[in-house]
């Protein structure tokens, strides 16, 4: 599976000190996942990272390619 990262995501990765592995882990094994319109949302908690906040990853899947639009730690400790 090929993963493409948006420029916006790369900026957020630097800002929040995320690695590409964090993004892939959230997509492959999310704690919660949802679909809004054509975008897939994955939320995963990482113990001891991001000040205890879960990481939210928004991406689109087309064929065998994933396009990751954005990712950021949620401000609240829990998600819906």
N, CA, C and O atoms as a CHARMM CRD file, in Angstrom:
* protein
*
  320
    1    1 UNK  N      0.84600  -1.18300   0.00000 PROA 1      0.00000
    2    1 UNK  CA     0.00000   0.00000   0.00000 PROA 1      0.00000
    3    1 UNK  C      0.88800   1.24100   0.00000 PROA 1      0.00000
    4    1 UNK  O      1.77200   1.37300   0.84700 PROA 1      0.00000
    5    2 UNK  N      0.66000   2.13600  -0.93200 PROA 2      0.00000
    6    2 UNK  CA     1.44500   3.36200  -1.06300 PROA 2      0.00000
    7    2 UNK  C      0.77300   4.48300  -0.27200 PROA 2      0.00000
    8    2 UNK  O     -0.44700   4.64200  -0.32900 PROA 2      0.00000
    9    3 UNK  N      1.55800   5.24600   0.45200 PROA 3      0.00000
   10    3 UNK  CA     1.02500   6.34900   1.24900 PROA 3      0.00000
   11    3 UNK  C      1.64000   7.65800   0.77100 PROA 3      0.00000
   12    3 UNK  O      2.86100   7.80700   0.72300 PROA 3      0.00000
   13    4 UNK  N      0.77000   8.60600   0.41800 PROA 4      0.00000
   14    4 UNK  CA     1.21400   9.94800   0.03700 PROA 4      0.00000
   15    4 UNK  C      0.85000  10.90400   1.16600 PROA 4      0.00000
   16    4 UNK  O     -0.22800  10.80000   1.75100 PROA 4      0.00000
   17    5 UNK  N      1.74600  11.83300   1.47000 PROA 5      0.00000
   18    5 UNK  CA     1.52600  12.79000   2.54900 PROA 5      0.00000
   19    5 UNK  C      1.37900  14.19300   1.97800 PROA 5      0.00000
   20    5 UNK  O      2.17100  14.61400   1.13500 PROA 5      0.00000
   21    6 UNK  N      0.36300  14.91100   2.43900 PROA 6      0.00000
   22    6 UNK  CA     0.14400  16.28600   1.96700 PROA 6      0.00000
   23    6 UNK  C      1.18000  17.22600   2.59400 PROA 6      0.00000
   24    6 UNK  O      1.79700  16.89800   3.60700 PROA 6      0.00000
   25    7 UNK  N      1.35400  18.36800   1.99100 PROA 7      0.00000
   26    7 UNK  CA     2.27700  19.37900   2.53000 PROA 7      0.00000
   27    7 UNK  C      1.78200  19.83500   3.90700 PROA 7      0.00000
   28    7 UNK  O      2.57700  20.02900   4.82600 PROA 7      0.00000
   29    8 UNK  N      0.47900  20.00100   4.03600 PROA 8      0.00000
   30    8 UNK  CA    -0.12200  20.40000   5.31200 PROA 8      0.00000
   31    8 UNK  C      0.23900  19.38900   6.40400 PROA 8      0.00000
   32    8 UNK  O      0.59600  19.76900   7.52000 PROA 8      0.00000
   33    9 UNK  N      0.14300  18.10400   6.07100 PROA 9      0.00000
   34    9 UNK  CA     0.48700  17.05600   7.03600 PROA 9      0.00000
   35    9 UNK  C      1.96400  17.13600   7.41100 PROA 9      0.00000
   36    9 UNK  O      2.30300  17.03800   8.59100 PROA 9      0.00000
   37   10 UNK  N      2.84000  17.31100   6.43900 PROA 10     0.00000
   38   10 UNK  CA     4.27800  17.39300   6.73500 PROA 10     0.00000
   39   10 UNK  C      4.58300  18.55300   7.68700 PROA 10     0.00000
   40   10 UNK  O      5.42400  18.42500   8.57600 PROA 10     0.00000
   41   11 UNK  N      3.89500  19.68500   7.49500 PROA 11     0.00000
   42   11 UNK  CA     4.06900  20.82400   8.40100 PROA 11     0.00000
   43   11 UNK  C      3.60200  20.46300   9.81100 PROA 11     0.00000
   44   11 UNK  O      4.26800  20.79500  10.79200 PROA 11     0.00000
   45   12 UNK  N      2.45200  19.77900   9.91100 PROA 12     0.00000
   46   12 UNK  CA     1.93600  19.36900  11.21800 PROA 12     0.00000
   47   12 UNK  C      2.86400  18.34500  11.88200 PROA 12     0.00000
   48   12 UNK  O      3.01600  18.34400  13.10400 PROA 12     0.00000
   49   13 UNK  N      3.48000  17.48000  11.07900 PROA 13     0.00000
   50   13 UNK  CA     4.40000  16.48600  11.63300 PROA 13     0.00000
   51   13 UNK  C      5.58000  17.18200  12.31600 PROA 13     0.00000
   52   13 UNK  O      6.01600  16.76400  13.38900 PROA 13     0.00000
   53   14 UNK  N      6.09200  18.23900  11.69200 PROA 14     0.00000
   54   14 UNK  CA     7.18100  19.00900  12.31000 PROA 14     0.00000
   55   14 UNK  C      6.68800  19.74400  13.55500 PROA 14     0.00000
   56   14 UNK  O      7.35100  19.74100  14.59200 PROA 14     0.00000
   57   15 UNK  N      5.51900  20.37300  13.44200 PROA 15     0.00000
   58   15 UNK  CA     4.96800  21.16600  14.53600 PROA 15     0.00000
   59   15 UNK  C      4.69600  20.32200  15.77600 PROA 15     0.00000
   60   15 UNK  O      5.03800  20.72800  16.88700 PROA 15     0.00000
   61   16 UNK  N      4.08200  19.14900  15.59900 PROA 16     0.00000
   62   16 UNK  CA     3.69100  18.30300  16.73100 PROA 16     0.00000
   63   16 UNK  C      4.66300  17.15300  16.99800 PROA 16     0.00000
   64   16 UNK  O      4.38900  16.29000  17.83100 PROA 16     0.00000
   65   17 UNK  N      5.79700  17.14000  16.29500 PROA 17     0.00000
   66   17 UNK  CA     6.83000  16.10300  16.46700 PROA 17     0.00000
   67   17 UNK  C      6.26900  14.68800  16.27400 PROA 17     0.00000
   68   17 UNK  O      6.47600  13.80300  17.10400 PROA 17     0.00000
   69   18 UNK  N      5.55900  14.50100  15.16500 PROA 18     0.00000
   70   18 UNK  CA     5.01200  13.19700  14.79700 PROA 18     0.00000
   71   18 UNK  C      5.96600  12.54800  13.80400 PROA 18     0.00000
   72   18 UNK  O      6.66400  13.23200  13.05600 PROA 18     0.00000
   73   19 UNK  N      5.98400  11.21800  13.80800 PROA 19     0.00000
   74   19 UNK  CA     6.76400  10.50800  12.80600 PROA 19     0.00000
   75   19 UNK  C      5.80400   9.86300  11.80800 PROA 19     0.00000
   76   19 UNK  O      4.60400   9.75200  12.06200 PROA 19     0.00000
   77   20 UNK  N      6.34600   9.44800  10.68800 PROA 20     0.00000
   78   20 UNK  CA     5.51900   8.75000   9.70600 PROA 20     0.00000
   79   20 UNK  C      5.00000   7.43800  10.30100 PROA 20     0.00000
   80   20 UNK  O      3.91200   6.97900   9.95100 PROA 20     0.00000
   81   21 UNK  N      5.78000   6.84300  11.19400 PROA 21     0.00000
   82   21 UNK  CA     5.35400   5.60700  11.86600 PROA 21     0.00000
   83   21 UNK  C      4.10300   5.85600  12.71300 PROA 21     0.00000
   84   21 UNK  O      3.20700   5.01300  12.75100 PROA 21     0.00000
   85   22 UNK  N      4.03300   7.01800  13.39800 PROA 22     0.00000
   86   22 UNK  CA     2.84200   7.36500  14.18300 PROA 22     0.00000
   87   22 UNK  C      1.60600   7.40400  13.28100 PROA 22     0.00000
   88   22 UNK  O      0.54400   6.90000  13.64900 PROA 22     0.00000
   89   23 UNK  N      1.75400   8.00500  12.10100 PROA 23     0.00000
   90   23 UNK  CA     0.64100   8.12700  11.15400 PROA 23     0.00000
   91   23 UNK  C      0.19500   6.73600  10.69500 PROA 23     0.00000
   92   23 UNK  O     -0.99700   6.42900  10.69300 PROA 23     0.00000
   93   24 UNK  N      1.15300   5.90700  10.31100 PROA 24     0.00000
   94   24 UNK  CA     0.84200   4.55400   9.82200 PROA 24     0.00000
   95   24 UNK  C      0.19300   3.71800  10.92400 PROA 24     0.00000
   96   24 UNK  O     -0.76600   2.99100  10.66400 PROA 24     0.00000
   97   25 UNK  N      0.70600   3.81700  12.15500 PROA 25     0.00000
   98   25 UNK  CA     0.11700   3.07900  13.28500 PROA 25     0.00000
   99   25 UNK  C     -1.33200   3.48600  13.51300 PROA 25     0.00000
  100   25 UNK  O     -2.19200   2.63500  13.74200 PROA 25     0.00000
  101   26 UNK  N     -1.60500   4.78800  13.45100 PROA 26     0.00000
  102   26 UNK  CA    -2.97500   5.27400  13.66200 PROA 26     0.00000
  103   26 UNK  C     -3.91500   4.77100  12.57100 PROA 26     0.00000
  104   26 UNK  O     -5.07200   4.45300  12.84800 PROA 26     0.00000
  105   27 UNK  N     -3.42700   4.69800  11.33800 PROA 27     0.00000
  106   27 UNK  CA    -4.25800   4.22800  10.22300 PROA 27     0.00000
  107   27 UNK  C     -4.48700   2.72100  10.31400 PROA 27     0.00000
  108   27 UNK  O     -5.60200   2.24900  10.09300 PROA 27     0.00000
  109   28 UNK  N     -3.44000   1.96600  10.63800 PROA 28     0.00000
  110   28 UNK  CA    -3.55500   0.50400  10.65500 PROA 28     0.00000
  111   28 UNK  C     -4.28200  -0.03300  11.87800 PROA 28     0.00000
  112   28 UNK  O     -5.03400  -1.00200  11.76600 PROA 28     0.00000
  113   29 UNK  N     -4.07700   0.57300  13.04400 PROA 29     0.00000
  114   29 UNK  CA    -4.72000   0.08600  14.27200 PROA 29     0.00000
  115   29 UNK  C     -5.33100   1.24800  15.05000 PROA 29     0.00000
  116   29 UNK  O     -4.83200   1.59600  16.12100 PROA 29     0.00000
  117   30 UNK  N     -6.40300   1.85700  14.53600 PROA 30     0.00000
  118   30 UNK  CA    -7.01500   2.99000  15.24400 PROA 30     0.00000
  119   30 UNK  C     -7.81600   2.52300  16.46200 PROA 30     0.00000
  120   30 UNK  O     -8.33900   1.40900  16.48500 PROA 30     0.00000
  121   31 UNK  N     -7.90100   3.38700  17.46700 PROA 31     0.00000
  122   31 UNK  CA    -8.77400   3.11800  18.60900 PROA 31     0.00000
  123   31 UNK  C    -10.21900   3.38300  18.19100 PROA 31     0.00000
  124   31 UNK  O    -11.13400   2.67400  18.60900 PROA 31     0.00000
  125   32 UNK  N    -10.41100   4.39300  17.37500 PROA 32     0.00000
  126   32 UNK  CA   -11.72300   4.73800  16.82100 PROA 32     0.00000
  127   32 UNK  C    -11.54100   5.09000  15.35700 PROA 32     0.00000
  128   32 UNK  O    -10.49900   5.61100  14.96000 PROA 32     0.00000
  129   33 UNK  N    -12.56400   4.80100  14.55100 PROA 33     0.00000
  130   33 UNK  CA   -12.48900   5.23700  13.16200 PROA 33     0.00000
  131   33 UNK  C    -13.88200   5.58800  12.68500 PROA 33     0.00000
  132   33 UNK  O    -14.87300   5.03200  13.16000 PROA 33     0.00000
  133   34 UNK  N    -13.95000   6.50700  11.74900 PROA 34     0.00000
  134   34 UNK  CA   -15.22600   7.03000  11.26400 PROA 34     0.00000
  135   34 UNK  C    -15.03700   7.46600   9.82100 PROA 34     0.00000
  136   34 UNK  O    -13.91100   7.67600   9.36900 PROA 34     0.00000
  137   35 UNK  N    -16.13900   7.60100   9.10300 PROA 35     0.00000
  138   35 UNK  CA   -16.08900   8.09700   7.72800 PROA 35     0.00000
  139   35 UNK  C    -16.99100   9.31400   7.62600 PROA 35     0.00000
  140   35 UNK  O    -18.17400   9.25000   7.96000 PROA 35     0.00000
  141   36 UNK  N    -16.43100  10.42100   7.16400 PROA 36     0.00000
  142   36 UNK  CA   -17.19800  11.64600   6.91900 PROA 36     0.00000
  143   36 UNK  C    -17.01300  12.00400   5.46200 PROA 36     0.00000
  144   36 UNK  O    -15.89600  12.27000   5.01800 PROA 36     0.00000
  145   37 UNK  N    -18.09800  12.01200   4.72000 PROA 37     0.00000
  146   37 UNK  CA   -18.07800  12.20500   3.27500 PROA 37     0.00000
  147   37 UNK  C    -17.15300  11.15600   2.66700 PROA 37     0.00000
  148   37 UNK  O    -17.42700   9.96500   2.81600 PROA 37     0.00000
  149   38 UNK  N    -16.08000  11.53600   1.99600 PROA 38     0.00000
  150   38 UNK  CA   -15.17900  10.55300   1.38500 PROA 38     0.00000
  151   38 UNK  C    -13.89400  10.38600   2.17800 PROA 38     0.00000
  152   38 UNK  O    -12.97100   9.69500   1.74800 PROA 38     0.00000
  153   39 UNK  N    -13.84400  11.02700   3.34400 PROA 39     0.00000
  154   39 UNK  CA   -12.62200  10.99100   4.13900 PROA 39     0.00000
  155   39 UNK  C    -12.76300  10.01300   5.30000 PROA 39     0.00000
  156   39 UNK  O    -13.82700   9.90600   5.91100 PROA 39     0.00000
  157   40 UNK  N    -11.68900   9.31100   5.59200 PROA 40     0.00000
  158   40 UNK  CA   -11.65800   8.36700   6.70300 PROA 40     0.00000
  159   40 UNK  C    -10.90100   9.03000   7.84800 PROA 40     0.00000
  160   40 UNK  O     -9.84300   9.62800   7.65100 PROA 40     0.00000
  161   41 UNK  N    -11.46300   8.91300   9.04100 PROA 41     0.00000
  162   41 UNK  CA   -10.85300   9.51000  10.22200 PROA 41     0.00000
  163   41 UNK  C    -10.44100   8.39100  11.16300 PROA 41     0.00000
  164   41 UNK  O    -11.25500   7.53700  11.51600 PROA 41     0.00000
  165   42 UNK  N     -9.18100   8.39400  11.56600 PROA 42     0.00000
  166   42 UNK  CA    -8.66200   7.41000  12.51100 PROA 42     0.00000
  167   42 UNK  C     -8.15300   8.15900  13.73700 PROA 42     0.00000
  168   42 UNK  O     -7.44900   9.16100  13.61600 PROA 42     0.00000
  169   43 UNK  N     -8.51400   7.66400  14.91500 PROA 43     0.00000
  170   43 UNK  CA    -8.06100   8.27800  16.16000 PROA 43     0.00000
  171   43 UNK  C     -7.36000   7.21200  16.98100 PROA 43     0.00000
  172   43 UNK  O     -7.89800   6.12600  17.19200 PROA 43     0.00000
  173   44 UNK  N     -6.16100   7.52400  17.44400 PROA 44     0.00000
  174   44 UNK  CA    -5.39400   6.55500  18.23400 PROA 44     0.00000
  175   44 UNK  C     -4.67400   7.27100  19.37200 PROA 44     0.00000
  176   44 UNK  O     -4.12000   8.35600  19.19500 PROA 44     0.00000
  177   45 UNK  N     -4.69400   6.64100  20.53700 PROA 45     0.00000
  178   45 UNK  CA    -3.95900   7.17700  21.68000 PROA 45     0.00000
  179   45 UNK  C     -2.57500   6.53900  21.72500 PROA 45     0.00000
  180   45 UNK  O     -2.43100   5.32700  21.56400 PROA 45     0.00000
  181   46 UNK  N     -1.57200   7.36400  21.94400 PROA 46     0.00000
  182   46 UNK  CA    -0.19200   6.90000  22.10200 PROA 46     0.00000
  183   46 UNK  C      0.21200   7.19200  23.53900 PROA 46     0.00000
  184   46 UNK  O      0.24400   8.35000  23.95300 PROA 46     0.00000
  185   47 UNK  N      0.51800   6.15400  24.29700 PROA 47     0.00000
  186   47 UNK  CA     0.87900   6.32500  25.70900 PROA 47     0.00000
  187   47 UNK  C      2.11900   7.20800  25.84100 PROA 47     0.00000
  188   47 UNK  O      3.15300   6.94600  25.22700 PROA 47     0.00000
  189   48 UNK  N      1.99600   8.25100  26.64900 PROA 48     0.00000
  190   48 UNK  CA     3.13600   9.11800  26.92300 PROA 48     0.00000
  191   48 UNK  C      3.51800  10.07200  25.80400 PROA 48     0.00000
  192   48 UNK  O      4.56900  10.70800  25.87500 PROA 48     0.00000
  193   49 UNK  N      2.69200  10.18700  24.77700 PROA 49     0.00000
  194   49 UNK  CA     3.00400  11.09000  23.65400 PROA 49     0.00000
  195   49 UNK  C      1.89000  12.11600  23.49900 PROA 49     0.00000
  196   49 UNK  O      0.75900  11.87600  23.92300 PROA 49     0.00000
  197   50 UNK  N      2.19700  13.22900  22.90800 PROA 50     0.00000
  198   50 UNK  CA     1.23200  14.28800  22.59400 PROA 50     0.00000
  199   50 UNK  C      0.46200  14.75600  23.84000 PROA 50     0.00000
  200   50 UNK  O     -0.73100  15.04800  23.76200 PROA 50     0.00000
  201   51 UNK  N      1.14000  14.82400  24.96800 PROA 51     0.00000
  202   51 UNK  CA     0.55600  15.27200  26.24800 PROA 51     0.00000
  203   51 UNK  C     -0.67800  14.46800  26.63500 PROA 51     0.00000
  204   51 UNK  O     -1.58500  14.99700  27.27700 PROA 51     0.00000
  205   52 UNK  N     -0.72100  13.21600  26.25900 PROA 52     0.00000
  206   52 UNK  CA    -1.85400  12.35200  26.60200 PROA 52     0.00000
  207   52 UNK  C     -3.05900  12.49700  25.68700 PROA 52     0.00000
  208   52 UNK  O     -4.07200  11.82400  25.88200 PROA 52     0.00000
  209   53 UNK  N     -2.95800  13.36200  24.70000 PROA 53     0.00000
  210   53 UNK  CA    -4.07500  13.57800  23.77500 PROA 53     0.00000
  211   53 UNK  C     -4.02400  12.56000  22.64000 PROA 53     0.00000
  212   53 UNK  O     -2.93900  12.19700  22.18600 PROA 53     0.00000
  213   54 UNK  N     -5.19500  12.09000  22.17300 PROA 54     0.00000
  214   54 UNK  CA    -5.20300  11.15000  21.04000 PROA 54     0.00000
  215   54 UNK  C     -4.83200  11.85700  19.72900 PROA 54     0.00000
  216   54 UNK  O     -5.06600  13.05500  19.56600 PROA 54     0.00000
  217   55 UNK  N     -4.26000  11.10300  18.82000 PROA 55     0.00000
  218   55 UNK  CA    -3.86300  11.62500  17.51100 PROA 55     0.00000
  219   55 UNK  C     -4.98500  11.36300  16.51000 PROA 55     0.00000
  220   55 UNK  O     -5.46100  10.23400  16.38600 PROA 55     0.00000
  221   56 UNK  N     -5.39800  12.39200  15.81000 PROA 56     0.00000
  222   56 UNK  CA    -6.44000  12.27000  14.78600 PROA 56     0.00000
  223   56 UNK  C     -5.78500  12.35200  13.41600 PROA 56     0.00000
  224   56 UNK  O     -5.03300  13.28500  13.13400 PROA 56     0.00000
  225   57 UNK  N     -6.07600  11.35900  12.55600 PROA 57     0.00000
  226   57 UNK  CA    -5.51900  11.30900  11.20700 PROA 57     0.00000
  227   57 UNK  C     -6.67900  11.28800  10.21400 PROA 57     0.00000
  228   57 UNK  O     -7.58200  10.46100  10.33300 PROA 57     0.00000
  229   58 UNK  N     -6.65600  12.19000   9.24200 PROA 58     0.00000
  230   58 UNK  CA    -7.69500  12.25900   8.21700 PROA 58     0.00000
  231   58 UNK  C     -7.05600  11.89200   6.88000 PROA 58     0.00000
  232   58 UNK  O     -6.06100  12.48900   6.46900 PROA 58     0.00000
  233   59 UNK  N     -7.65200  10.88600   6.19900 PROA 59     0.00000
  234   59 UNK  CA    -7.06600  10.43900   4.93400 PROA 59     0.00000
  235   59 UNK  C     -8.13600   9.94300   3.97900 PROA 59     0.00000
  236   59 UNK  O     -9.27500   9.69300   4.37100 PROA 59     0.00000
  237   60 UNK  N     -7.74600   9.80500   2.71100 PROA 60     0.00000
  238   60 UNK  CA    -8.61200   9.27400   1.66300 PROA 60     0.00000
  239   60 UNK  C     -7.95500   8.02600   1.09800 PROA 60     0.00000
  240   60 UNK  O     -6.73000   7.93700   1.01700 PROA 60     0.00000
  241   61 UNK  N     -8.77900   7.06900   0.71100 PROA 61     0.00000
  242   61 UNK  CA    -8.26400   5.82700   0.13500 PROA 61     0.00000
  243   61 UNK  C     -8.79100   5.70400  -1.28700 PROA 61     0.00000
  244   61 UNK  O    -10.00100   5.72200  -1.51500 PROA 61     0.00000
  245   62 UNK  N     -7.87300   5.58000  -2.24400 PROA 62     0.00000
  246   62 UNK  CA    -8.25500   5.36400  -3.63800 PROA 62     0.00000
  247   62 UNK  C     -7.44100   4.19900  -4.17600 PROA 62     0.00000
  248   62 UNK  O     -6.23000   4.30300  -4.36700 PROA 62     0.00000
  249   63 UNK  N     -8.11700   3.10500  -4.41400 PROA 63     0.00000
  250   63 UNK  CA    -7.43300   1.91000  -4.89500 PROA 63     0.00000
  251   63 UNK  C     -6.43600   1.41700  -3.87400 PROA 63     0.00000
  252   63 UNK  O     -6.79300   1.14100  -2.72800 PROA 63     0.00000
  253   64 UNK  N     -5.16900   1.30600  -4.29200 PROA 64     0.00000
  254   64 UNK  CA    -4.11700   0.84000  -3.38600 PROA 64     0.00000
  255   64 UNK  C     -3.29800   1.99100  -2.82100 PROA 64     0.00000
  256   64 UNK  O     -2.18600   1.78500  -2.33400 PROA 64     0.00000
  257   65 UNK  N     -3.84700   3.21000  -2.88400 PROA 65     0.00000
  258   65 UNK  CA    -3.11600   4.38600  -2.43400 PROA 65     0.00000
  259   65 UNK  C     -3.87100   5.10600  -1.32600 PROA 65     0.00000
  260   65 UNK  O     -5.08900   5.26700  -1.39000 PROA 65     0.00000
  261   66 UNK  N     -3.13200   5.53400  -0.31000 PROA 66     0.00000
  262   66 UNK  CA    -3.69500   6.35700   0.75800 PROA 66     0.00000
  263   66 UNK  C     -3.11900   7.75300   0.62400 PROA 66     0.00000
  264   66 UNK  O     -1.91200   7.92300   0.44900 PROA 66     0.00000
  265   67 UNK  N     -3.99000   8.75600   0.70600 PROA 67     0.00000
  266   67 UNK  CA    -3.54600  10.14600   0.69800 PROA 67     0.00000
  267   67 UNK  C     -3.89400  10.73500   2.05900 PROA 67     0.00000
  268   67 UNK  O     -5.06400  10.96200   2.36600 PROA 67     0.00000
  269   68 UNK  N     -2.87700  10.97900   2.86600 PROA 68     0.00000
  270   68 UNK  CA    -3.09500  11.49600   4.21400 PROA 68     0.00000
  271   68 UNK  C     -3.16300  13.01300   4.13300 PROA 68     0.00000
  272   68 UNK  O     -2.20300  13.67400   3.73700 PROA 68     0.00000
  273   69 UNK  N     -4.31400  13.55300   4.51700 PROA 69     0.00000
  274   69 UNK  CA    -4.57400  14.98300   4.38500 PROA 69     0.00000
  275   69 UNK  C     -4.00400  15.75100   5.56900 PROA 69     0.00000
  276   69 UNK  O     -3.28300  16.73300   5.39100 PROA 69     0.00000
  277   70 UNK  N     -4.33400  15.29700   6.79100 PROA 70     0.00000
  278   70 UNK  CA    -3.86200  15.99000   7.98200 PROA 70     0.00000
  279   70 UNK  C     -3.81700  15.04000   9.16600 PROA 70     0.00000
  280   70 UNK  O     -4.43300  13.97400   9.15100 PROA 70     0.00000
  281   71 UNK  N     -3.08700  15.44000  10.18100 PROA 71     0.00000
  282   71 UNK  CA    -3.03800  14.71500  11.45100 PROA 71     0.00000
  283   71 UNK  C     -2.65600  15.71600  12.52700 PROA 71     0.00000
  284   71 UNK  O     -1.82400  16.59700  12.31100 PROA 71     0.00000
  285   72 UNK  N     -3.27500  15.56500  13.68700 PROA 72     0.00000
  286   72 UNK  CA    -2.97400  16.45700  14.80100 PROA 72     0.00000
  287   72 UNK  C     -3.49700  15.85200  16.09400 PROA 72     0.00000
  288   72 UNK  O     -4.44200  15.06300  16.07500 PROA 72     0.00000
  289   73 UNK  N     -2.88000  16.22000  17.22900 PROA 73     0.00000
  290   73 UNK  CA    -3.40000  15.75600  18.51800 PROA 73     0.00000
  291   73 UNK  C     -4.69000  16.51400  18.83700 PROA 73     0.00000
  292   73 UNK  O     -4.76800  17.73100  18.66700 PROA 73     0.00000
  293   74 UNK  N     -5.69100  15.77800  19.29900 PROA 74     0.00000
  294   74 UNK  CA    -6.94400  16.41300  19.69200 PROA 74     0.00000
  295   74 UNK  C     -6.73900  17.15100  21.00900 PROA 74     0.00000
  296   74 UNK  O     -5.91700  16.74300  21.83000 PROA 74     0.00000
  297   75 UNK  N     -7.47200  18.22000  21.21000 PROA 75     0.00000
  298   75 UNK  CA    -7.30800  19.01800  22.42800 PROA 75     0.00000
  299   75 UNK  C     -7.92600  18.31500  23.63100 PROA 75     0.00000
  300   75 UNK  O     -7.44300  18.45600  24.75400 PROA 75     0.00000
  301   76 UNK  N     -8.99900  17.55600  23.39000 PROA 76     0.00000
  302   76 UNK  CA    -9.65300  16.85300  24.48800 PROA 76     0.00000
  303   76 UNK  C     -9.00900  15.48300  24.64300 PROA 76     0.00000
  304   76 UNK  O     -8.47900  14.92800  23.68000 PROA 76     0.00000
  305   77 UNK  N     -9.05500  14.94000  25.85100 PROA 77     0.00000
  306   77 UNK  CA    -8.41900  13.64400  26.10300 PROA 77     0.00000
  307   77 UNK  C     -9.23400  12.49000  25.54200 PROA 77     0.00000
  308   77 UNK  O     -8.69500  11.40500  25.32400 PROA 77     0.00000
  309   78 UNK  N    -10.52200  12.70300  25.30500 PROA 78     0.00000
  310   78 UNK  CA   -11.34000  11.64400  24.71900 PROA 78     0.00000
  311   78 UNK  C    -12.01800  12.17300  23.46600 PROA 78     0.00000
  312   78 UNK  O    -12.06700  13.38000  23.22900 PROA 78     0.00000
  313   79 UNK  N    -12.53300  11.25900  22.67700 PROA 79     0.00000
  314   79 UNK  CA   -13.16000  11.63300  21.41700 PROA 79     0.00000
  315   79 UNK  C    -14.48800  10.92600  21.32000 PROA 79     0.00000
  316   79 UNK  O    -14.56400   9.70200  21.42800 PROA 79     0.00000
  317   80 UNK  N    -15.52900  11.69600  21.11800 PROA 80     0.00000
  318   80 UNK  CA   -16.91100  11.21700  20.99900 PROA 80     0.00000
  319   80 UNK  C    -17.12700   9.84800  21.55900 PROA 80     0.00000
  320   80 UNK  O    -18.24400   9.33400  21.51900 PROA 80     0.00000
